Amino acid sequence: METIVDLRDVVAVLGQFPALAGASLTVLRGEIVLLQGPNGAGKTSLLRVCAGLLPVVRGHAVVLGHDLTVDRSGVRAKVGLLGHTNGLYPELSVRDNVQFWGTTVGASSGEIDAALDRLGLSLRLADVQVGRLSAGQKRRTALACLVARRAVLWLLDEPHAGLDAEGRDELDAVLRQAAASGATVLVASHELERAGALAHRTVQVIAGQVHEVEQ
């Protein structure tokens, strides 16, 4: 099985603070892995390292075949990161946002429509300006952007936040489908029961280090 994330003794620093302090994690293609841990433990920093957004100060860090110690930009086209903010353009419509991110990887109009439909956005919401949406609708739009981008590695930080029960179920179905199609998913979440049922395995992030959790 292909290794997608290979981190060994990774140190990453935010300002003067060690956000990761010798973190090690291996994730294989098609896995859904839950990152659990208290606020400030390093979950978000771990996702940002994998996305090529936070520099690695020391250690071995290879994601999707890219050595992040020398090339952080190369991995970004293959990664979909959804953080606490949705990364949307509020003045654009739902469709225009999804199309913008989809076209960065050459997605066809059919793929854009399929992404909108998959997240329940293809009817009355597609042409609505994002700034007028509810929090849950914005979250759905951000997830549709990830689908349209054909992300190989999904990095999700509290992805269920803002979604109603139906939206949460739809998200889980999307992630299971993505993993079954060969994508790899890292999910940082405090919703341990739901995210734990979704994940193939769980790791705990504590004080910038990663520990496997026995199932």
C-alpha positions as CSV (number, residue, x, y, z in Angstrom):
1,M,0.0,0.0,0.0
2,E,1.3,3.4,-1.0
3,T,2.4,5.7,1.8
4,I,0.8,9.2,1.5
5,V,2.0,10.9,4.7
6,D,5.4,10.0,6.2
7,L,6.4,12.2,9.1
8,R,9.2,11.2,11.5
9,D,10.4,13.3,14.4
10,V,9.0,16.5,12.8
11,V,9.5,19.8,14.5
12,A,7.5,22.9,13.4
13,V,7.6,26.2,15.0
14,L,5.0,29.0,15.2
15,G,6.8,32.2,16.2
16,Q,8.8,31.0,19.2
17,F,6.4,28.2,20.1
18,P,7.1,24.5,19.0
19,A,3.7,23.6,17.4
20,L,5.0,20.1,16.6
21,A,7.8,18.7,18.8
22,G,9.0,15.5,17.3
23,A,5.7,14.3,15.7
24,S,5.7,11.0,13.7
25,L,2.8,9.7,11.6
26,T,2.4,7.4,8.7
27,V,-0.8,7.3,6.7
28,L,-1.5,5.0,3.7
29,R,-3.6,5.7,0.6
30,G,-7.3,5.3,1.2
31,E,-7.1,5.7,5.0
32,I,-9.4,7.9,7.0
33,V,-7.5,8.9,10.2
34,L,-9.0,10.8,13.1
35,L,-6.7,13.3,15.0
36,Q,-8.0,13.8,18.5
37,G,-6.6,15.9,21.3
38,P,-7.2,19.1,23.3
39,N,-7.1,22.6,21.9
40,G,-3.6,23.8,21.3
41,A,-2.1,20.2,21.2
42,G,-1.0,20.6,17.5
43,K,-3.8,19.1,15.5
44,T,-4.2,22.1,13.2
45,S,-0.4,22.5,12.9
46,L,-0.1,18.9,11.8
47,L,-2.7,19.5,9.1
48,R,-0.9,22.7,8.0
49,V,2.4,20.9,7.8
50,C,0.9,18.2,5.6
51,A,-0.6,21.0,3.4
52,G,2.8,22.5,2.9
53,L,1.8,25.7,4.7
54,L,3.8,25.4,7.9
55,P,7.6,24.9,7.5
56,V,9.4,21.9,8.9
57,V,12.3,23.0,11.1
58,R,13.7,19.5,11.7
59,G,12.8,15.9,10.9
60,H,11.7,13.8,7.9
61,A,8.5,15.0,6.2
62,V,7.4,13.5,2.9
63,V,3.8,14.0,1.7
64,L,2.6,12.6,-1.6
65,G,6.2,12.0,-2.6
66,H,7.3,15.6,-1.9
67,D,10.0,16.3,0.7
68,L,8.5,19.2,2.6
69,T,11.9,20.2,4.0
70,V,12.9,21.4,0.5
71,D,9.7,21.7,-1.4
72,R,6.5,22.8,0.3
73,S,4.7,24.3,-2.8
74,G,4.7,21.1,-4.9
75,V,2.2,19.3,-2.7
76,R,-0.4,22.0,-2.6
77,A,-2.1,21.3,-5.9
78,K,-2.9,17.8,-4.7
79,V,-4.1,18.7,-1.2
80,G,-7.5,20.0,0.0
81,L,-7.4,21.8,3.3
82,L,-10.6,22.8,5.1
83,G,-9.9,24.8,8.2
84,H,-12.0,26.7,10.6
85,T,-12.6,29.3,7.9
86,N,-14.1,28.1,4.6
87,G,-11.7,29.9,2.2
88,L,-14.6,31.2,0.0
89,Y,-15.2,34.4,-1.9
90,P,-18.3,36.0,-0.3
91,E,-19.0,38.2,-3.3
92,L,-19.2,35.3,-5.7
93,S,-22.0,32.7,-6.1
94,V,-21.8,29.2,-4.8
95,R,-21.3,27.9,-8.4
96,D,-18.6,30.5,-9.1
97,N,-16.7,29.5,-6.0
98,V,-16.8,25.8,-6.8
99,Q,-15.9,26.5,-10.4
100,F,-13.0,28.7,-9.4
101,W,-11.4,26.0,-7.3
102,G,-12.3,23.3,-9.8
103,T,-10.7,25.0,-12.7
104,T,-7.4,25.2,-10.9
105,V,-7.1,21.5,-11.6
106,G,-8.9,21.5,-15.0
107,A,-12.3,20.2,-13.7
108,S,-14.9,20.1,-16.4
109,S,-18.4,21.7,-16.1
110,G,-19.8,18.3,-15.6
111,E,-17.5,17.7,-12.6
112,I,-18.5,21.1,-11.2
113,D,-22.2,20.2,-11.5
114,A,-21.5,16.8,-9.9
115,A,-19.7,18.4,-6.9
116,L,-22.6,20.9,-6.4
117,D,-25.1,18.1,-6.6
118,R,-23.2,15.8,-4.2
119,L,-23.4,18.5,-1.5
120,G,-27.0,19.4,-2.1
121,L,-26.2,22.8,-3.7
122,S,-27.3,22.3,-7.3
123,L,-30.8,23.6,-7.2
124,R,-31.9,26.9,-5.4
125,L,-28.5,27.6,-3.8
126,A,-26.1,27.4,-6.8
127,D,-26.5,31.0,-7.9
128,V,-26.8,32.5,-4.5
129,Q,-24.0,34.8,-3.3
130,V,-21.9,33.1,-0.7
131,G,-22.1,36.1,1.6
132,R,-25.8,35.5,2.0
133,L,-25.6,31.8,3.0
134,S,-26.0,30.3,6.5
135,A,-22.9,28.8,8.2
136,G,-23.9,25.3,7.2
137,Q,-24.5,26.2,3.6
138,K,-21.0,27.9,3.5
139,R,-19.5,24.7,4.9
140,R,-21.3,22.6,2.2
141,T,-19.9,25.0,-0.5
142,A,-16.4,24.7,0.9
143,L,-16.7,20.9,0.8
144,A,-18.0,21.0,-2.8
145,C,-14.8,22.9,-3.7
146,L,-12.7,20.1,-2.3
147,V,-14.7,17.6,-4.3
148,A,-14.3,19.6,-7.5
149,R,-10.5,20.0,-6.9
150,R,-10.1,16.2,-6.9
151,A,-8.0,16.4,-3.8
152,V,-5.7,13.4,-3.3
153,L,-5.2,14.2,0.4
154,W,-8.1,15.7,2.4
155,L,-7.1,17.7,5.5
156,L,-10.2,18.6,7.5
157,D,-10.3,20.6,10.7
158,E,-13.6,20.2,12.5
159,P,-15.4,19.6,9.2
160,H,-18.8,18.9,10.8
161,A,-19.0,22.3,12.4
162,G,-22.0,24.4,11.3
163,L,-23.7,21.4,9.5
164,D,-27.1,20.1,10.5
165,A,-27.7,16.4,11.0
166,E,-28.4,15.8,7.3
167,G,-25.3,17.7,6.3
168,R,-23.2,15.7,8.7
169,D,-24.4,12.5,7.2
170,E,-23.8,13.7,3.7
171,L,-20.3,14.7,4.7
172,D,-19.5,11.3,6.1
173,A,-20.8,9.7,2.9
174,V,-18.6,12.0,0.8
175,L,-15.5,11.2,2.9
176,R,-16.2,7.4,2.7
177,Q,-16.7,7.6,-1.0
178,A,-13.5,9.7,-1.4
179,A,-11.5,7.1,0.6
180,A,-13.0,4.2,-1.4
181,S,-11.9,6.0,-4.6
182,G,-8.3,6.2,-3.3
183,A,-8.1,9.6,-1.5
184,T,-6.6,9.8,1.9
185,V,-8.4,11.7,4.7
186,L,-7.0,13.3,7.9
187,V,-9.8,14.6,10.2
188,A,-9.2,16.7,13.3
189,S,-12.3,16.6,15.4
190,H,-13.7,16.9,18.9
191,E,-16.8,14.9,17.8
192,L,-15.2,11.6,18.7
193,E,-18.2,9.4,18.4
194,R,-19.1,10.5,14.9
195,A,-15.6,11.0,13.6
196,G,-14.4,7.8,15.3
197,A,-17.1,5.7,13.5
198,L,-16.0,7.3,10.2
199,A,-12.2,6.7,10.7
200,H,-10.2,3.6,10.1
201,R,-8.0,4.5,13.0
202,T,-7.4,7.2,15.6
203,V,-4.2,9.0,16.7
204,Q,-3.9,11.4,19.6
205,V,-2.0,14.6,19.3
206,I,-0.6,15.8,22.7
207,A,1.9,18.6,23.2
208,G,3.0,18.5,19.6
209,Q,3.5,14.7,19.4
210,V,1.4,11.9,17.9
211,H,0.4,8.7,19.7
212,E,-1.5,5.8,18.2
213,V,-4.8,5.0,20.0
214,E,-5.6,1.3,20.4
215,Q,-8.9,0.4,18.9
